[in-house]
Amino acid sequence: MRIALVQPITERSASLGIQKQPTGIMSLAAQLIRAGFEVEMIHTQKTEIVKRLQESNPDYVGISTMTPNLPDGMEIAQAAKDFNRKMITILGGWHAWGCVQEGGEVLEEILNENSPIDFVVAGEGEITLTQLLQNPSDENIPGVSTFRDGAIKTNPFKRIENLDELEDPSYEGLDVNTYRDLRNGALDLSIHAKRACRFSCKYCLTASAYGRGVRKFSPSRTVRNIEKIVQEFYPQVITFTDEDFFADIKWVEELVSLLEKSDCKMSFDTFAGVPDLIALKRKGKGDLLDRMAKVGFSSFTIGVESFNEKTLSAYGKEPMILATMTPEERKQPYDLVAQHQKSVQEAINFAHEHGILCVGDYMVGNMNETEEEVREGFEKFKALKNLFLAYIPVFTPYPGTPLWKEACESGRLKITPKGGIDWSSFDAGSGAMEMGYDAKGLRDELELEFYTSPRYIKDMIGMLRKNPKAWRMFKSRYKYLAKAWYSRHFPITSGTESV
């Protein structure tokens, strides 16, 4: 049997500038190939996907989407059915996962009597999808949802406890050269070594989707995969996309030890929780960061998210902030925002002192903030010293997250002319909610403010004096920002398309 695994390309984030590889379907493809299926992966624009499906005419088409490209995914499924009614369509990915978690109207939108979707796979799909293709008539496969006899049937999914049983993700058929950072041209590939997260931020689906307990590929398996990627594709950067990289410090230490023995010389990026960096500092483990820097770790992305007290509380960030405080500090009255600001700065300085830059993740357009409050909080963010990189998304509520219901009840979700939810606006840059101000325009404005603030210029000059080679980072960042700013303010139009 032949299956096409497709993922319509999501536009690059206005702040990030990177087209990331489709790690989900890559992992699925590897398991299906092992099981004996003929697999084609397609990661491109919707029209090209439809064309290639018509050319190959597979038995099955598995469609993976994030929330903003759900409309593309549904159109691909419909086009497949229009071309060949016998072609079986399967929808997976984070949006499908969230819809199954949420149920109700969002799930009914993708599973109904008129839907082009035959099956929805929620949860980790490597084992589930293999079982489904081997026996599609089995109605009890964990993680599979269907519409039968006028009703939706949903089977709870099972976690994969031993990740080392899985095959390494397949790159077969993908144009790897497209996964570059537009700011500097670096080939930036990904490793996903851990699944789940210890924390439960209410805007995030990870904790509720994966369940409690972080599972990991072994350090040795992870390093072998890194070496394999480097030998085959020669990337300049490998990004660990793990939501909770420091969940197990012994795992990190073993990974670093293996990288020290490896011939693989690479630049690595990853996520780091502020509480983890504070804990490492207090335990005197700066040597671990020194070793990480020597084997190539160049940046940590840290979740700052907000400097507004009601937003921090609404997002469930208070337990993480309390984790940065000493027992004595927790016994005394404290200002949540001031403590958050203090701990974030301490984490940034700790990483910076050991040769690792921090990328600050800060959300604007939060549900309960006015434009004035957004600007007030952002003043604190852009004042953080030694912070040279920022990712600034617009708050976006996703199905399955604890904040989804509140967003729906607010009446602020953007609606299409036909009356449905405008999923295309859920890209973390456009703004999925009507806030009474232009959230996207404000995001763009604040990003420029961040990189041109007196604090930033002062810190940049200080870094260049210590490390003249750092000019390459600043040059690529400003070049990208200038291009983005110019295209926003002076679009060149040809017909109906904006260039």
C-alpha positions in Angstrom: 0.0 0.0 0.0 1.1 3.5 -0.7 0.6 6.5 1.6 1.4 10.2 1.1 2.2 12.1 4.2 1.7 15.8 3.5 2.0 19.0 5.5 1.0 22.3 3.9 3.7 24.9 4.5 2.9 27.4 7.2 4.2 30.9 6.5 7.3 31.8 8.5 6.8 33.7 11.7 7.3 37.5 11.3 9.7 37.3 14.1 11.4 34.0 13.7 12.3 33.9 10.0 12.8 30.1 9.8 10.8 27.5 7.8 11.1 24.5 10.1 11.1 20.9 8.9 7.9 18.8 9.4 9.3 16.7 12.2 5.8 15.0 12.8 5.4 13.4 9.4 9.1 12.7 9.2 8.8 10.5 12.3 5.6 8.9 11.0 7.3 8.1 7.6 10.2 6.3 9.3 7.8 4.0 11.2 5.7 3.3 8.2 8.7 2.5 6.0 9.9 0.0 8.7 6.4 -1.6 8.6 6.7 -2.1 4.8 4.6 0.8 3.4 5.6 2.8 0.4 5.7 6.4 1.7 5.9 9.7 0.0 6.4 12.9 2.0 5.3 16.3 0.6 6.0 19.5 2.4 5.1 22.4 0.2 2.3 24.8 -0.8 -1.3 23.5 -1.1 -1.6 23.7 -4.9 1.7 21.7 -5.3 0.5 19.1 -2.8 -2.7 18.6 -4.7 -0.9 18.3 -8.0 1.5 15.7 -6.6 -1.3 13.7 -5.1 -3.0 13.5 -8.4 0.2 12.3 -10.0 1.0 9.6 -7.5 -2.6 8.6 -6.6 -1.8 6.9 -3.3 -4.1 4.6 -1.4 -4.0 6.8 1.7 -3.1 10.5 2.3 -2.2 11.6 5.8 -2.5 15.3 6.3 -0.7 17.0 9.2 -1.7 20.6 10.0 -1.1 23.3 12.6 -4.1 25.5 13.4 -3.5 28.3 10.9 -3.2 25.9 7.9 -6.2 23.7 8.8 -8.2 25.3 5.9 -5.4 24.2 3.5 -5.5 20.7 5.0 -9.2 20.4 4.5 -9.0 21.7 0.9 -6.3 19.1 0.2 -8.5 16.4 1.6 -11.5 17.5 -0.5 -9.3 17.7 -3.6 -8.1 14.2 -3.0 -11.7 12.9 -2.7 -12.7 14.8 -5.8 -9.9 13.1 -7.7 -10.4 9.6 -6.2 -13.3 8.9 -3.9 -11.6 5.7 -2.8 -8.5 7.6 -1.5 -8.6 7.4 2.4 -7.9 10.7 4.1 -6.4 10.9 7.6 -6.0 14.2 9.5 -3.4 14.6 12.3 -1.1 17.2 13.8 -1.4 19.6 16.6 -4.8 21.1 15.5 -6.4 17.7 15.2 -5.0 16.7 18.5 -6.4 19.9 20.2 -9.8 19.4 18.6 -10.1 15.8 19.9 -9.1 17.1 23.3 -11.7 19.8 23.2 -14.5 18.0 21.4 -17.7 19.9 20.6 -17.9 22.2 17.6 -14.2 22.3 16.7 -14.1 18.5 16.4 -17.5 18.5 14.5 -16.0 20.9 12.0 -13.5 18.3 10.8 -15.6 15.1 11.4 -19.1 15.2 10.0 -21.2 13.6 7.3 -20.0 16.0 4.7 -16.3 16.1 5.7 -13.6 14.9 3.4 -11.8 13.4 6.4 -12.2 9.7 7.0 -10.1 9.4 10.2 -8.5 11.7 12.7 -5.4 10.6 14.6 -4.8 12.3 17.9 -1.7 11.8 20.1 1.6 10.3 19.1 0.8 8.8 15.8 3.7 6.5 15.0 2.2 3.4 16.4 -1.5 4.4 15.9 -1.1 5.3 12.2 0.7 2.0 11.5 -2.1 0.0 13.2 -4.7 2.0 11.3 -3.2 1.4 7.9 -2.7 -2.3 8.7 -6.3 -2.7 9.8 -8.6 0.3 8.9 -11.7 -1.6 9.8 -10.7 -1.9 13.5 -12.9 0.6 15.3 -11.0 0.3 18.6 -7.5 1.6 17.7 -6.3 4.0 20.4 -6.1 7.6 19.3 -8.4 7.2 16.2 -11.6 9.2 15.8 -14.2 8.6 13.1 -17.7 9.7 12.1 -20.0 6.7 11.9 -23.8 6.4 11.9 -24.4 10.0 12.5 -22.0 10.3 15.5 -18.4 10.9 16.3 -16.5 8.0 17.9 -13.3 8.9 19.7 -10.8 6.4 21.1 -8.4 7.6 23.9 -4.8 7.6 22.7 -1.9 5.8 24.4 1.5 7.3 25.1 4.6 5.8 23.7 6.6 5.1 26.8 9.9 3.9 25.2 10.9 6.4 22.6 14.0 4.5 21.7 11.8 1.9 20.0 11.0 4.4 17.3 13.0 4.9 14.1 15.0 8.1 13.4 12.9 10.6 11.4 13.1 10.1 7.7 14.2 13.0 5.4 13.5 11.0 2.2 12.0 13.2 -0.5 12.2 16.5 1.4 14.1 19.5 0.0 16.3 19.9 3.1 17.9 23.0 1.6 14.7 25.0 2.2 15.0 24.8 6.0 17.2 27.9 6.4 17.2 30.9 8.6 16.3 33.8 6.3 18.3 36.2 8.5 21.6 34.6 7.9 21.1 31.7 5.4 22.1 29.0 7.9 20.7 25.5 7.4 18.8 25.0 10.6 17.6 21.4 11.2 15.7 20.0 14.2 16.0 17.3 16.9 13.0 16.4 19.1 14.5 14.3 21.9 11.9 14.8 24.7 8.1 14.7 24.8 5.9 16.5 27.4 6.6 19.2 29.9 6.7 19.5 33.7 4.9 22.8 33.6 1.2 23.5 32.8 1.1 26.9 31.1 -2.6 27.5 30.2 -1.9 28.8 26.7 0.0 25.6 25.7 -1.3 22.2 24.6 1.8 20.3 25.4 1.0 19.3 29.0 -2.6 18.3 28.4 -1.8 16.5 25.1 1.3 14.5 26.2 0.2 13.9 29.8 2.5 14.1 32.8 6.0 12.8 32.9 8.6 13.8 30.3 9.8 10.9 28.2 13.2 11.0 26.4 15.2 9.4 23.7 18.4 8.2 25.4 21.4 10.5 25.1 23.4 8.0 23.1 20.5 7.6 20.6 20.2 11.4 20.4 23.9 11.9 19.6 23.8 9.1 17.0 20.9 10.9 15.3 22.8 14.2 15.4 25.9 12.6 13.9 23.8 11.1 11.1 22.2 14.4 10.3 25.5 16.2 10.2 27.2 13.6 8.0 24.3 13.7 5.5 23.2 17.3 5.4 26.0 19.5 6.9 23.7 21.9 8.7 25.1 25.0 10.5 22.5 24.8 13.3 20.6 22.0 15.0 17.6 23.1 17.2 16.3 21.0 20.0 12.6 21.5 19.8 12.0 19.9 23.2 9.5 21.9 25.2 11.4 20.9 28.4 15.0 20.3 27.6 16.3 20.6 31.2 13.6 18.2 32.7 16.4 15.8 33.6 19.8 17.4 34.4 21.6 14.0 34.4 20.3 13.4 30.9 21.7 16.8 29.8 25.0 16.0 31.5 25.3 12.7 29.7 24.3 14.3 26.4 27.1 16.9 26.8 29.6 14.2 27.7 28.8 12.3 24.6 29.0 15.4 22.4 32.5 16.2 24.0 33.7 12.8 22.7 32.0 13.2 19.3 33.7 14.6 16.2 30.5 16.4 15.5 31.1 20.2 15.6 27.8 22.0 15.5 25.9 25.0 16.8 22.9 24.0 19.0 19.8 26.0 20.1 17.3 24.8 22.7 14.6 25.9 25.2 15.4 26.6 28.8 13.1 27.3 31.7 13.9 30.3 33.9 13.5 28.1 37.0 16.0 25.6 35.6 18.6 28.2 34.9 18.2 29.7 38.4 18.4 26.3 40.0 21.6 25.5 38.1 23.1 28.8 39.2 22.2 28.2 42.9 23.6 24.6 42.7 26.9 26.0 41.4 26.5 24.2 38.0 27.9 27.0 35.8 30.5 24.5 34.6 27.7 22.6 32.9 26.8 25.7 30.8 30.5 26.2 30.1 30.7 22.6 28.7 27.5 23.2 26.8 28.9 26.3 25.2 32.1 24.4 24.2 30.2 21.6 22.4 28.2 24.2 20.5 25.2 25.3 22.5 24.8 29.0 21.5 21.3 30.0 22.6 18.5 29.3 25.0 15.0 30.4 24.3 13.3 31.3 27.6 9.6 32.0 28.2 9.2 35.5 29.6 5.7 35.7 28.2 4.4 38.8 30.1 5.2 41.4 32.8 1.5 41.9 33.6 0.3 40.5 36.9 -3.1 39.4 35.8 -1.8 37.8 32.6 0.9 35.9 34.5 -1.8 34.6 36.8 -4.2 33.8 34.0 -1.5 31.9 32.1 -0.5 29.7 35.2 3.0 31.2 35.4 2.9 31.8 39.2 4.2 28.3 40.2 7.2 28.8 37.8 7.9 32.2 39.3 7.6 30.8 42.9 10.1 28.1 41.9 12.8 30.8 41.3 12.4 32.1 44.9 14.1 30.9 48.0 12.0 29.4 50.8 12.6 32.6 52.8 11.4 34.8 49.9 8.2 32.8 49.6 7.4 33.4 53.2 7.4 37.2 52.7 5.0 39.3 50.7 6.1 39.6 47.1 5.3 41.5 43.9 4.7 38.8 41.2 5.9 41.0 38.3 8.9 42.3 40.2 10.0 38.8 41.1 9.5 37.6 37.6 11.5 40.5 36.2 14.3 39.8 38.7 14.5 36.0 38.0 14.4 36.5 34.2 17.3 38.9 34.4 19.2 36.6 36.7 18.7 33.7 34.2 19.8 35.8 31.2 22.9 37.0 33.0 23.8 33.5 34.2 23.6 32.1 30.6 25.4 35.2 29.2 28.3 34.9 31.7 28.9 31.3 30.4 28.8 32.2 26.7 25.2 31.4 25.8 22.8 33.9 24.5 19.1 34.0 25.5 16.2 34.5 23.2 13.3 36.1 25.1 9.8 34.8 24.2 7.3 37.6 25.0 3.6 37.6 24.0 1.7 40.7 23.1 -2.1 41.0 22.5 -2.9 39.0 25.7 -6.5 38.4 26.3 -7.1 40.7 29.3 -4.6 43.5 28.5 -5.3 46.9 27.0 -2.9 48.3 24.5 -1.6 50.6 27.2 -0.9 47.6 29.5 0.8 45.8 26.6 3.1 48.7 26.1 3.8 49.1 29.8 4.8 45.5 30.2 7.0 45.6 27.0 9.0 48.5 28.5 10.2 46.1 31.2 10.9 43.4 28.6 13.0 45.6 26.3 14.9 46.9 29.4 16.3 43.4 30.1 20.1 43.6 29.9 22.1 41.2 27.8 19.0 40.2 25.9 20.0 40.3 22.2 17.3 38.2 20.6 13.5 38.2 21.0 10.6 36.2 19.7 7.4 38.2 19.9 4.3 36.3 19.0 0.7 37.6 19.3 -1.2 35.6 22.0 -3.2 32.9 20.2 -5.7 30.6 22.0 -5.6 27.1 20.6 -8.3 24.3 20.9 -7.5 21.9 23.7 -5.7 24.5 25.9 -7.2 25.6 29.2 -7.6 29.2 27.8 -9.6 28.0 24.7 -13.0 28.1 26.4 -12.4 31.6 27.8 -11.4 32.8 24.4 -14.6 31.4 22.8 -16.8 32.9 25.5 -15.2 36.3 25.1 -16.8 36.7 21.7 -13.5 38.1 20.3 -12.4 35.3 18.0 -12.1 36.4 14.4 -14.8 35.0 12.2 -14.8 34.4 8.4 -17.5 35.9 6.2 -19.2 32.5 6.3 -19.5 32.6 10.0 -16.8 30.1 11.0 -13.7 30.7 13.0 -10.9 32.3 11.0 -8.2 29.6 11.6 -5.8 31.3 9.1 -5.4 34.1 11.7 -4.1 31.6 14.3 -0.5 32.0 13.2 0.9 33.8 16.3 1.5 36.8 14.2 -1.8 38.0 12.7 -3.8 38.0 16.0 -6.7 35.6 16.2 -8.8 37.9 18.5 -10.4 41.3 18.1 -8.7 43.3 20.8 -9.9 46.7 20.0 -6.5 47.6 18.6 -4.2 46.3 15.8 -2.4 43.5 17.6 -0.3 42.6 14.6 0.7 46.2 13.9 1.6 46.7 17.6 3.7 43.5 17.5 5.7 44.8 14.5 6.1 48.2 16.2 7.3 46.7 19.5 9.8 44.4 17.7 11.4 47.4 16.1 11.5 49.2 19.4 13.2 46.3 21.0 16.1 46.2 18.5 16.6 50.0 18.4 16.2 50.8 22.1 19.1 52.6 23.9 19.6 49.6 26.2 19.9 47.3 23.2 22.4 49.6 21.4 24.5 50.0 24.5 24.6 46.2 25.1 25.4 45.6 21.4 28.3 47.9 21.5 29.6 46.2 24.6 29.4 42.8 23.0 31.1 44.0 19.8 34.0 45.4 21.8 34.5 42.0 23.5 33.7 39.9 20.4 34.1 41.7 17.1 32.8 38.6 15.2 29.4 39.1 16.8 28.7 41.7 14.1 27.5 38.9 11.8 24.6 38.2 14.2 23.6 41.8 14.4 24.0 42.4 10.7 21.8 39.5 9.7 19.1 40.5 12.3 19.0 44.1 11.1 19.0 43.2 7.5 16.0 40.9 8.0 14.2 43.5 10.1 14.7 46.2 7.5 13.4 43.9 4.7 10.3 43.0 6.8 9.7 46.6 7.7 10.0 47.8 4.1 7.8 45.1 2.7 5.1 46.0 5.3 5.2 49.7 4.5 5.9 49.7 0.8 4.4 46.6 -0.7 4.8 46.1 -4.5 1.6 44.8 -5.9 1.2 42.8 -9.1 -2.4 42.0 -9.9 -4.0 40.9 -6.6 -0.8 39.5 -5.1 1.4 41.4 -2.7 5.1 40.8 -3.2 
